[in-house]
Amino acid sequence: MKAKCAMTLVGYAFLWACGGQQEAIDEQPISLEALDPQGQKIVFWYQHTGQREDALQELIADFNQTNRYGIEVRGEYMGRYGDIYNKMNVGIQSGSLAASLVVAYQNQALAYYQADGIVDITPYMDSPKWGLSPEERSDYVQAFLEQDNLGGVQVGFPPNRSMELLYYNVDWLRELGYDAPPATWDDFAAMCRLAQQQPFSKNETPARSLGFLLDVDASRFAAMVFSRGGDLVDSTGSAYALDSPEVKSVLELLQELAREGAIDVAAERDVEVNEFVTGQILFSQDSSSGLPFYKIGIEDSGLDFEWGVTHPPQTGSRPVVDVYGASVSLCAGTPEKQLAAWLFLKWFTAPEQQARWVRASNYFPVRKSTARELASYFEENPHYGVAFGMLDYGKSEPTMAGYERVRRLIREAMIEAIEGGDVEQVVEELQRAANRTLEP
């Protein structure tokens, strides 16, 4: 039933995947332009916590108070991305899910769409009455919109984006004899080895001195592969390419540096931030959305050292960075509920709300005009400005519906290789297992 969309919905009784109840639908086609979203109540499932959740709830409250249709949005924290993905799949299968909006990565959204759990957003974007004007449409970063357009279907709408960054200790690099971060992976390896031998002068626990602490994560891995000119999929985008020379080179370098003790694996979440801000590791690869945590952590540590951010080391003349971010999808429901959900999403990504969201979340905005309005924020947060300037170098991770399982396979392969496994065998098995996820 992939033809389901906002323009025409027919049938006597349909069990809506995100409504959890049967509702009578008129036999006549329903025009999107004729719909009335008055008084609709919708639920938004998200993964945000802390300051971001507070800011999001404030924005939701403002929308509820000011929208002229009396639409009421209720935001609900539903765990991390994997938790939400599992709950969505269970709810779609059982017809008992209550969400009207859900945060989802592109591969997750595609899986929901194929299971009839979400709808194509294109009709809403194109609607003369409810959609985006040509000026509004052109104000969005087109590459971000295209990330969510899979096979001509707009499975999500972007409220923000992030990228993989290399965080580095400028003062420690100077002590090691360098005046710039690593340009190549050979430079990176040499610096990591030196950092193991020569602890940072401000490190209060010099027995722990490393070049790098690796968070075993598929996005960290993808960024390393991209920076070498490789990809995780083949040229057709329909099969995985996880046995490539670039993939092998990443695993071989990690294995070598781990064997030498120049790098280590993060034993728990966010430990790399803690060890970076206390001067125990020279480099950390992390999301740009983590910039505030590094800034605050260094201030709180009292070490007062200079630090910077850049793209991962590269092999080509033009940098390539992993740009990613979950978008928001419209769950399948009544036509009125879907429209109400779209109106909130459109409002949420308008420049004024975008500026508020950026300041609270430190994500990148998806509207060009928002970026212009954030000039003072860039001045106050120069590392953010540096990262924002690299968005043009962005490359996306795979969008296949089964990529969630492949991400787990990549993590397992990283651990196996770092612990001394035969890299050739590791990548061969990874390639076979990844492509098995594409089989019907």
C-alpha positions in Angstrom: 0.0 0.0 0.0 2.9 2.4 -0.9 0.6 4.8 -2.7 -0.8 6.2 0.5 -0.4 10.0 0.7 -2.1 13.1 1.8 -4.0 13.9 -1.4 -6.5 11.1 -1.5 -7.5 8.7 1.2 -10.5 6.4 0.7 -12.1 3.5 2.4 -14.8 2.8 5.0 -12.6 1.8 8.0 -8.8 1.9 8.1 -6.6 1.0 11.0 -4.2 3.9 11.1 -0.6 2.8 12.0 0.0 5.8 14.2 -3.6 6.3 15.4 -4.3 3.0 17.1 -8.0 3.2 16.3 -10.4 2.6 13.3 -12.0 5.7 11.9 -14.7 6.0 9.3 -13.4 7.6 6.1 -15.6 9.0 3.4 -15.6 7.1 0.1 -14.9 10.3 -1.8 -11.3 11.4 -2.3 -10.3 14.0 0.3 -8.6 17.1 -1.1 -5.7 18.3 1.0 -6.7 21.9 0.3 -10.1 21.3 1.7 -9.0 19.8 5.0 -9.6 21.5 8.3 -6.9 20.8 11.0 -8.9 22.7 13.7 -8.5 21.2 17.2 -6.3 18.3 16.2 -4.2 16.7 19.0 -0.9 15.2 17.9 2.0 13.5 19.7 5.7 14.1 18.8 8.2 11.3 19.7 11.7 12.5 20.2 15.1 11.5 21.7 16.1 14.9 23.2 17.0 15.3 26.9 18.3 18.0 29.2 18.6 21.5 27.8 17.4 20.4 24.3 14.3 18.8 25.7 13.6 22.0 27.7 14.0 24.2 24.6 11.8 21.8 22.5 9.0 21.8 25.1 9.1 25.6 25.2 8.8 25.8 21.5 5.9 23.3 21.5 4.2 25.3 24.2 4.6 28.5 22.1 3.1 26.7 19.1 0.1 25.4 21.1 -0.6 29.0 22.4 -0.2 30.8 19.1 -1.4 28.6 16.2 -4.8 29.8 14.9 -6.1 26.3 14.4 -6.1 25.2 18.0 -3.7 22.4 17.2 -2.3 20.8 20.4 1.1 19.1 20.2 2.4 16.9 23.0 6.1 16.1 23.0 7.2 12.8 24.5 10.7 11.6 25.2 10.8 7.9 24.0 14.5 7.0 24.6 17.4 7.0 22.2 17.2 6.5 18.5 17.3 2.7 18.7 14.6 2.7 21.4 12.3 4.8 19.2 13.0 2.6 16.2 12.0 -0.5 18.1 8.8 1.1 19.4 7.9 2.4 16.0 8.2 -1.1 14.4 6.2 -2.7 17.2 3.5 0.0 16.9 3.3 -0.2 13.1 2.8 -3.9 13.2 0.2 -3.8 16.0 -1.6 -0.7 14.9 -1.3 0.6 18.4 1.1 3.5 18.0 0.0 7.0 19.1 2.6 9.2 17.5 1.9 11.7 14.7 5.5 12.9 14.4 8.6 10.9 15.0 12.3 11.6 14.9 14.0 9.3 12.5 17.2 8.8 10.5 16.7 8.3 6.8 17.2 4.5 6.8 14.7 4.2 9.7 12.2 6.4 7.9 12.5 4.3 4.8 11.7 1.2 6.8 8.7 2.9 8.3 7.5 4.0 4.9 7.8 0.6 3.4 5.7 -0.7 6.3 3.0 2.0 5.7 3.8 3.7 9.0 4.6 7.1 7.7 3.5 9.2 4.7 5.2 11.1 1.8 5.7 14.7 2.9 5.9 16.0 -0.7 2.2 16.8 -1.1 2.4 19.0 2.0 5.5 20.8 0.8 3.9 21.4 -2.6 0.4 22.4 -1.4 -0.7 25.9 -2.6 -2.5 26.4 0.7 -0.5 24.6 3.3 2.9 24.2 1.7 6.1 26.2 1.2 6.3 29.2 -1.1 9.1 29.2 -3.7 11.0 31.7 -1.5 10.6 29.5 1.6 11.6 26.3 -0.3 14.8 27.9 -1.7 15.7 29.1 1.8 16.3 25.5 3.0 19.7 23.9 2.4 18.7 21.8 -0.6 21.3 19.0 0.2 19.5 18.5 3.5 16.1 18.1 1.9 17.6 15.7 -0.6 19.0 13.5 2.2 15.4 12.8 3.1 14.1 12.2 -0.4 14.5 8.6 -1.2 13.4 7.4 -4.6 11.2 10.4 -5.1 9.5 10.1 -1.7 10.1 12.7 1.0 10.3 10.4 4.0 11.3 13.1 6.4 11.8 16.8 6.9 15.0 18.2 8.4 14.9 20.4 11.5 18.7 20.3 12.0 22.0 18.6 11.0 25.4 17.7 12.6 28.8 16.4 11.3 31.7 14.4 12.5 34.6 16.5 13.7 38.1 15.9 14.9 38.6 17.8 18.2 42.3 18.5 19.0 44.4 19.9 21.9 46.3 22.9 20.3 48.6 23.4 23.3 49.6 19.8 23.5 50.3 19.7 19.7 52.7 22.6 20.2 54.5 20.8 22.9 54.9 17.8 20.5 56.4 20.1 17.9 53.4 20.7 15.6 51.6 23.9 14.7 48.6 22.4 13.0 46.3 19.4 13.3 47.0 16.3 11.2 46.5 16.7 7.5 46.8 13.0 6.7 46.2 9.7 8.6 50.0 9.2 8.6 50.3 12.5 10.5 47.5 11.4 12.8 49.3 8.1 13.6 52.6 9.9 14.3 51.0 12.4 16.6 49.2 9.7 18.5 52.4 7.8 19.1 54.1 10.9 20.4 51.2 11.7 22.7 51.6 8.3 24.3 55.3 9.0 25.0 55.0 12.7 26.0 52.0 13.5 28.2 50.4 16.9 28.1 52.1 19.3 30.6 48.7 20.1 32.2 47.6 16.4 32.5 47.2 15.8 36.2 47.2 12.0 35.6 50.1 11.5 33.2 50.0 7.8 33.5 47.0 8.0 31.2 48.3 9.6 28.0 46.9 8.7 24.6 46.7 10.0 21.1 43.0 9.0 20.7 40.1 7.4 22.4 37.8 5.7 20.0 34.0 5.6 20.4 33.1 2.4 18.6 30.4 3.8 16.4 29.4 3.4 12.7 29.3 7.1 12.1 32.9 7.5 13.4 33.9 4.6 11.1 32.0 6.1 8.1 33.8 9.5 8.6 37.2 7.7 8.5 36.3 5.8 5.3 34.8 8.9 3.6 38.0 10.9 4.4 40.0 8.3 2.6 37.9 8.7 -0.6 35.9 5.6 0.1 32.2 4.8 0.7 30.1 2.2 2.6 28.1 1.4 -0.6 28.9 0.7 -4.2 28.5 3.1 -7.1 24.9 2.1 -7.6 24.0 2.7 -4.0 22.1 -0.6 -3.9 24.8 -2.8 -2.3 27.4 -2.5 0.4 31.1 -2.1 -0.3 32.5 -2.9 3.1 35.5 -4.9 1.8 37.1 -2.0 0.0 40.7 -0.9 0.4 39.6 2.2 2.3 37.6 0.1 4.9 40.6 -2.2 5.3 43.0 0.7 5.8 40.8 2.2 8.6 40.7 -1.1 10.5 44.4 -1.8 10.0 45.4 1.6 11.4 43.1 1.3 14.4 44.4 -2.2 15.0 48.0 -1.1 14.8 47.7 2.0 17.0 45.7 0.0 19.6 48.3 -2.8 19.6 51.0 -0.1 20.3 48.9 1.4 23.1 48.7 4.8 21.3 44.9 4.7 21.2 42.3 3.0 23.3 38.6 2.1 23.0 36.0 4.1 25.0 34.6 1.8 27.7 31.4 3.9 28.2 29.4 6.6 26.7 31.0 10.1 26.6 34.2 9.1 28.3 36.2 10.5 25.4 34.8 14.0 26.3 36.0 13.6 29.9 39.4 12.4 28.9 39.9 15.1 26.3 38.9 18.0 28.6 41.3 16.7 31.3 44.3 16.5 28.9 44.6 12.7 28.8 43.9 12.3 25.0 45.2 14.5 22.2 42.3 13.8 19.8 38.6 13.0 20.0 36.3 12.4 17.0 32.8 13.4 17.9 29.6 15.0 16.6 29.5 18.8 16.2 26.5 18.8 18.5 28.9 18.0 21.3 30.8 21.3 21.0 29.1 22.8 24.1 30.1 19.8 26.2 33.8 20.2 25.2 33.7 23.9 25.9 32.1 23.6 29.3 34.2 20.6 30.2 37.5 22.4 29.5 36.3 25.5 31.5 35.2 23.2 34.4 38.5 21.3 34.4 40.5 24.4 35.1 43.3 23.4 32.7 42.6 26.4 30.5 44.2 25.0 27.3 43.6 26.0 23.7 41.6 23.6 21.6 40.3 23.4 18.1 38.1 21.4 15.6 38.6 20.4 12.1 37.7 17.7 9.6 39.2 14.2 10.0 42.6 13.7 8.2 42.2 13.4 4.5 43.8 11.6 1.5 42.4 13.8 -1.3 42.8 17.5 -2.1 39.2 18.2 -1.1 37.9 17.3 2.4 35.0 15.0 2.9 33.0 15.0 6.1 30.2 12.8 7.4 27.1 15.1 7.7 24.1 13.5 9.3 21.1 14.1 11.4 17.7 12.7 12.2 14.8 14.3 10.5 11.1 14.3 11.5 8.6 12.0 9.7 4.8 12.3 9.5 3.1 9.2 10.8 0.1 7.8 9.0 -3.1 8.9 10.6 -6.3 10.7 9.7 -5.9 13.3 6.9 -6.6 16.1 9.4 -4.1 14.8 11.9 -1.4 14.5 9.3 -2.0 18.0 8.2 -1.8 19.3 11.7 1.5 17.5 12.2 2.9 19.1 9.0 1.8 22.6 10.1 3.8 22.1 13.4 6.8 20.8 11.5 6.7 23.7 9.0 6.4 26.2 12.0 9.3 24.5 13.8 11.7 24.9 10.9 10.7 28.6 10.3 13.7 31.0 10.8 12.7 32.4 14.1 12.1 29.0 15.7 15.2 27.6 14.0 17.4 30.4 15.6 16.0 29.5 19.0 16.6 25.8 18.4 20.2 26.3 17.2 21.1 28.3 20.3 19.7 25.6 22.6 20.9 22.5 20.7 24.0 23.6 18.9 22.8 21.7 15.8 23.3 23.3 12.4 20.3 25.2 11.0 18.6 24.0 7.8 17.5 27.5 6.7 20.0 29.8 5.0 18.3 32.9 6.5 18.7 31.4 10.0 22.4 31.1 9.5 22.6 34.8 8.6 20.6 35.7 11.8 23.1 33.8 13.9 26.1 36.0 13.2 26.5 36.9 16.9 26.2 33.2 17.9 29.1 32.4 15.5 31.2 35.1 17.1 30.5 33.8 20.6 31.2 30.2 19.5 34.1 30.3 17.0 34.4 26.5 16.9 30.8 26.3 15.8 31.6 28.7 13.0 34.6 26.6 11.9 32.4 23.5 11.7 29.6 25.3 9.9 32.0 26.4 7.2 32.7 22.7 6.3 29.1 21.8 5.5 29.8 22.0 1.8 32.1 19.1 2.2 29.3 16.9 3.5 28.6 13.3 2.5 25.8 11.1 3.7 25.8 7.6 5.2 23.7 4.8 3.5 19.9 5.2 3.5 18.9 1.6 2.9 16.2 0.4 5.2 18.4 -2.3 6.8 21.2 0.1 7.7 20.3 0.0 11.4 21.4 -3.7 11.5 24.5 -2.9 9.4 25.6 -0.3 11.9 25.6 -3.0 14.6 27.7 -5.2 12.3 30.2 -2.4 11.7 30.6 -1.9 15.4 31.2 -5.6 15.9 33.8 -5.6 13.1 35.6 -2.6 14.6 35.9 -4.4 17.9 37.1 -7.6 16.4 39.7 -5.9 14.3 41.0 -3.8 17.2 41.3 -6.8 19.4 43.6 -8.4 16.8 41.3 -10.2 14.4 42.5 -10.9 10.8 41.4 -7.7 8.9 40.9 -9.6 5.6 38.6 -12.1 7.3 36.8 -9.4 9.3 35.9 -7.3 6.2 34.9 -10.3 4.2 32.5 -11.5 6.8 31.2 -7.9 7.3 30.6 -7.6 3.6 28.7 -10.8 3.4 26.6 -10.1 6.5 25.8 -6.5 5.4 24.6 -7.6 2.0 22.5 -10.4 3.5 20.4 -7.6 5.2 19.3 -6.5 1.7 17.9 -9.9 0.8 14.1 -10.2 0.8 
